[in-house]
Each structure stands twice: as C-alpha cells, then as structure tokens.
Amino acid sequence: MSESKYDRGLEIRRAVVGEDYVNQALANADEFSKPLQDLVTEYCWGSVWAREGLSRKTRSLLNIGMIAALNRPHELRLHLRGALTNGCSPDEIREVILQVAIYCGVPAAIDSNRIAREVLEEYAKDNS
C-alpha cells in the first residue's frame, strides 16, 4: 500500500464524510474488513477523489446519482452529507435525484428522495 496515497485518501475521506465516521469505520475494522477499509481509503479516496479533473462538489453529485441508481441507502446517506459538506445545495441534490428518476427508475428516485429529505433535515438541525 502506498502510504502517500493512503494518507491523502484518509485526509480527503475525513474531510468529505466526517472524521467521526471515518475514525469509527477504521476502529471497527477487524482482520476480515481491514483490507477493504485500506483499499477504499487508498484507491477510492487517495487515487480517484484526489485527482484534479473534477471538483469535490462534482464528484459528490456524481456519487449521489450512481449510489441512488444502485439503491445503496447507507452509502447514499453518507454521500448526501458529504455532498452538503462539499458545497452542494439542496436544489442541486434534488436535480440529481430527478435525473435518476428518468434514467434509472422512479422507485430508485423515490427512495433516494426520501433519504435526501431526512439528511437535509438532520444537516439543517446540526448546522443551526
């Protein structure tokens, strides 16, 4: 594992999804799950998210669309909070979910919209 990519990935991961979440994920990693945590940190966050070709905001909007299409509610909730941290507005998030409805199906968009509303409410409470 490349320590520089891992360290950069850890920095970005904490900045986007939150230090508490990342610290808990790493602390809960056991012999079975630690290799996946390392892979995600180094390659997802340290290789792809660290690239300069797209802003973090754009990457967040893309992730919302892809994760909504894949129907991964836990990851969607996490990345919605990250999107807000990265400067995405509720209007932009809504537009992505509308795009999901057209290209990936209404059921995926309905579930994603419900989760987004919950996250937006929680985020507003946490930041008021």
C-alpha positions in Angstrom: 0.0 0.0 0.0 1.3 3.4 -0.9 1.5 5.4 2.3 1.3 8.8 0.5 -1.9 7.8 -1.4 -3.3 6.2 1.8 -2.6 9.3 3.8 -4.0 11.6 1.2 -7.0 9.4 0.9 -7.5 9.4 4.6 -7.4 13.2 4.6 -9.9 13.5 1.8 -12.2 10.8 3.2 -12.3 12.6 6.6 -12.9 16.0 5.0 -15.8 14.7 2.9 -17.7 12.2 5.1 -16.5 13.3 8.5 -13.8 12.5 10.9 -16.1 10.7 13.3 -17.4 8.4 10.6 -14.0 7.5 9.3 -12.4 7.0 12.7 -15.3 4.7 13.6 -15.0 2.7 10.4 -11.3 2.3 10.9 -11.6 1.4 14.6 -14.3 -1.2 13.8 -12.2 -2.8 11.1 -11.1 -6.3 12.0 -8.9 -8.8 10.3 -11.6 -9.5 7.7 -12.7 -6.0 7.0 -9.4 -4.0 7.3 -8.2 -4.8 3.8 -11.4 -3.4 2.4 -11.1 -0.2 4.5 -7.5 0.1 3.3 -8.5 -0.4 -0.3 -11.3 2.2 -0.1 -9.0 4.7 1.6 -6.1 4.4 -0.8 -7.8 3.9 -4.1 -11.2 5.4 -3.8 -10.2 8.4 -1.8 -6.4 8.6 -2.4 -6.4 7.9 -6.1 -9.7 8.9 -7.6 -11.0 11.6 -5.2 -7.5 13.1 -5.1 -7.5 13.7 -8.9 -7.7 17.3 -10.1 -10.0 16.6 -13.1 -13.3 17.2 -11.1 -14.1 19.2 -8.1 -15.2 17.5 -4.9 -18.6 19.1 -5.4 -18.9 17.5 -8.8 -17.7 14.1 -7.6 -20.3 14.3 -4.8 -23.1 15.0 -7.3 -22.0 12.1 -9.4 -21.8 9.8 -6.4 -25.4 10.7 -5.4 -26.6 9.7 -8.9 -24.7 6.5 -9.0 -25.4 5.4 -5.5 -29.1 6.2 -5.9 -29.2 4.1 -9.0 -27.5 1.2 -7.2 -30.0 1.5 -4.4 -27.4 1.7 -1.6 -29.3 3.7 1.1 -26.5 3.6 3.7 -23.9 4.9 1.3 -26.4 7.4 -0.1 -27.0 8.8 3.3 -23.2 9.2 3.9 -22.6 10.7 0.5 -25.5 13.1 0.8 -23.9 14.5 3.9 -20.6 14.6 2.1 -22.2 16.5 -0.8 -23.5 19.1 1.6 -20.1 19.4 3.2 -18.6 19.8 -0.4 -21.0 22.8 -1.1 -23.8 21.1 -3.0 -27.1 22.8 -2.5 -30.4 21.0 -1.8 -31.6 22.2 -5.2 -28.6 20.5 -6.9 -29.2 17.3 -5.0 -32.9 17.4 -6.0 -31.9 17.8 -9.7 -29.6 14.8 -9.5 -32.5 12.7 -8.0 -34.8 13.9 -10.8 -32.2 12.8 -13.3 -32.1 9.4 -11.5 -35.8 9.1 -11.9 -35.6 9.4 -15.7 -32.6 7.3 -16.4 -32.7 4.7 -13.5 -36.3 4.5 -12.5 -38.9 6.2 -10.3 -38.6 3.7 -7.4 -34.9 4.5 -7.1 -35.6 8.2 -7.1 -38.5 7.9 -4.6 -36.3 6.1 -2.1 -33.4 8.4 -2.7 -35.6 11.5 -2.4 -36.9 10.2 1.0 -33.4 9.7 2.3 -32.3 13.1 1.0 -35.1 14.8 2.8 -34.1 13.1 6.0 -30.4 14.0 5.6 -31.3 17.6 4.7 -33.4 18.0 7.8 -30.7 16.4 10.0 -28.0 18.6 8.4 -30.1 21.7 9.0 -30.5 20.8 12.6 -26.8 20.0 13.1 -25.8 23.3 11.5 -28.3 25.7 13.0 
